[in-house]
Structure formats: C-alpha cells, structure tokens
Amino acid sequence: MKFMVIVHATPESESGAMPDEEMLAQMGRYNEELAKAGVMLDGQGLYASAKGARVRFDGDRRSVIDGPFAETKELIAGYWLFRTASLQEAIEWVKRCPNPGGGQSQIEIRQVYEDGACGGDLSPELQAQHERIRAQLQERAQ
C-alpha cells in the first residue's frame, strides 16, 4: 500500500525559516532509516506558500491566486511517499519521526489509490490510458 505522508506547515515554515542544523541531521537519520527499510519512495520539503500559487476552478473559468495563503494549518510544508503493508505500519513509522515543527505540529497520512482511477472500475479504454501513462512515467524515471 502507498501512503502520502503530509507534513503540515507551521508559522515558522511559512515564514521561510529553514530548520536548524540539528533538525536537519535528525530528519536525515530518519530518512536513512526509512530508505533502508524500503518504506520511503520519495520525500521533499516545500517552499513557503509565498512562492506558490493556487488555480481556482469555476466551471470553465480559471483564476490564479498568488501566495502567501492565510490558513497555515491547511498548508503543506513537505511530504513523504511511503510503501507499507498497512495504515498502522505507516502510523508507526510517522510516530518515530522527529517533530518537524519543534512545538505543535501535525503530520497527516493518506492512502494513495493504486491500480485504478479513484478506486473505481475503469473502462478498458481508460485502463489502457492509465497503463500508457504509468509506462511513460517509469521510462522517464530510469
């Protein structure tokens, strides 16, 4: 099973402040542990929302909203992509993570749909398209 592990932003991460050397070292050790166990598929930190944008959809119309965004608790500061046998295993790995915000912070764990669009049955045409896209992505990754 794949899980997106989402590190929620804090006022400090949204200010653009980088973690201190000790936190970076702790995260590095944690990431090495995840990688050695075969759990971590990917992971990165994200720039503050001031360097981002949102695209809002309303029917056929699109509008762009430039960051920063007000609600820090709804923003993402980084992520991991895990492969574990269960949600419980993903939870156990996240509980071992250094506290990314130092004080109060939060990490969210969400299962990723695999082998199908949003968990539903695909028509043969959509299944073929899904497989073509997956093959293209794997080819580029090599």
C-alpha positions as CSV (number, residue, x, y, z in Angstrom):
1,M,0.0,0.0,0.0
2,K,1.2,3.5,-0.7
3,F,0.6,6.4,1.6
4,M,1.2,10.1,1.2
5,V,2.6,11.4,4.5
6,I,1.9,15.2,4.6
7,V,3.8,17.5,6.9
8,H,1.6,20.4,7.7
9,A,3.0,23.9,7.7
10,T,3.7,26.0,10.8
11,P,4.1,29.7,11.1
12,E,7.9,29.2,11.1
13,S,7.9,27.1,7.9
14,E,5.6,29.6,6.3
15,S,8.0,32.5,7.2
16,G,10.6,30.7,5.1
17,A,12.8,29.8,8.1
18,M,14.9,26.7,7.5
19,P,15.1,24.1,10.1
20,D,18.3,24.3,12.3
21,E,21.2,22.0,11.7
22,E,20.2,19.6,14.5
23,M,16.7,19.1,13.0
24,L,18.2,18.6,9.5
25,A,20.5,16.0,11.0
26,Q,17.6,14.2,12.8
27,M,15.5,14.2,9.6
28,G,18.4,12.9,7.6
29,R,18.8,10.0,10.0
30,Y,15.1,9.3,9.9
31,N,15.1,9.4,6.1
32,E,18.0,7.0,6.0
33,E,16.1,4.6,8.3
34,L,13.0,4.8,6.1
35,A,15.1,4.2,2.9
36,K,17.0,1.3,4.4
37,A,13.7,-0.3,5.4
38,G,12.3,0.2,1.9
39,V,9.5,2.3,3.2
40,M,10.4,5.7,1.7
41,L,9.6,6.0,-2.0
42,D,10.1,9.8,-2.2
43,G,10.0,12.9,0.0
44,Q,10.8,16.6,-0.1
45,G,10.2,19.8,1.7
46,L,8.3,22.6,0.1
47,Y,8.9,26.3,-0.2
48,A,6.6,28.6,1.8
49,S,3.3,29.3,0.1
50,A,4.5,32.9,-0.6
51,K,6.4,31.2,-3.5
52,G,3.3,29.3,-4.7
53,A,0.0,29.9,-6.4
54,R,-3.4,28.3,-6.5
55,V,-5.6,27.9,-9.5
56,R,-9.3,28.1,-8.7
57,F,-11.8,26.4,-11.0
58,D,-15.4,27.6,-11.5
59,G,-16.9,25.7,-14.4
60,D,-14.8,26.6,-17.4
61,R,-13.2,29.6,-15.8
62,R,-9.8,29.6,-14.1
63,S,-8.4,32.2,-11.8
64,V,-4.9,32.3,-10.2
65,I,-4.3,33.3,-6.6
66,D,-0.8,34.1,-5.7
67,G,0.6,33.1,-2.3
68,P,1.1,33.5,0.6
69,F,-2.0,31.9,1.8
70,A,-3.6,32.8,5.2
71,E,-4.5,29.5,6.8
72,T,-1.2,28.0,7.9
73,K,-2.9,24.9,9.4
74,E,-4.2,24.0,5.9
75,L,-0.9,24.3,4.2
76,I,1.7,21.7,3.4
77,A,5.4,22.1,4.3
78,G,6.6,18.8,2.9
79,Y,5.8,15.2,2.2
80,W,6.9,11.6,2.0
81,L,5.6,8.8,-0.1
82,F,5.7,5.5,1.8
83,R,5.1,2.0,0.8
84,T,4.0,-0.1,3.8
85,A,1.8,-3.2,4.4
86,S,-0.9,-1.2,6.3
87,L,-2.0,2.2,7.6
88,Q,-0.9,1.0,11.1
89,E,2.6,0.4,9.8
90,A,2.7,3.9,8.3
91,I,1.5,5.3,11.6
92,E,4.2,3.5,13.5
93,W,6.8,5.0,11.1
94,V,5.4,8.5,11.4
95,K,5.4,8.2,15.2
96,R,9.2,7.7,15.0
97,C,9.7,11.0,13.0
98,P,11.4,13.9,14.7
99,N,8.9,16.6,15.5
100,P,9.1,18.7,12.3
101,G,7.8,21.9,13.9
102,G,9.6,21.6,17.2
103,G,6.4,22.7,19.2
104,Q,3.0,21.8,18.0
105,S,2.9,20.3,14.5
106,Q,1.0,17.7,12.6
107,I,1.6,15.0,10.0
108,E,-1.3,13.6,8.0
109,I,-1.3,10.1,6.4
110,R,-3.5,9.4,3.4
111,Q,-3.6,6.2,1.3
112,V,-2.8,6.6,-2.4
113,Y,-5.1,5.0,-4.9
114,E,-3.3,2.4,-6.9
115,D,-4.4,0.4,-10.0
116,G,-7.4,2.4,-10.9
117,A,-8.8,5.9,-11.0
118,C,-10.0,6.9,-7.6
119,G,-10.6,3.3,-6.6
120,G,-13.4,2.7,-9.2
121,D,-13.5,0.3,-12.0
122,L,-12.1,1.6,-15.3
123,S,-13.4,1.0,-18.8
124,P,-10.9,-0.9,-21.0
125,E,-10.0,2.4,-22.7
126,L,-9.3,4.2,-19.5
127,Q,-7.4,1.3,-18.2
128,A,-5.2,1.3,-21.3
129,Q,-4.6,5.0,-20.9
130,H,-3.7,4.6,-17.3
131,E,-1.2,1.9,-18.2
132,R,0.3,4.0,-21.0
133,I,0.8,6.9,-18.6
134,R,2.3,4.7,-15.9
135,A,4.8,3.2,-18.5
136,Q,5.8,6.7,-19.7
137,L,6.5,7.8,-16.1
138,Q,8.5,4.7,-15.4
139,E,10.5,5.2,-18.6
140,R,11.3,8.8,-17.7
141,A,12.4,7.7,-14.2
142,Q,15.1,5.4,-15.5
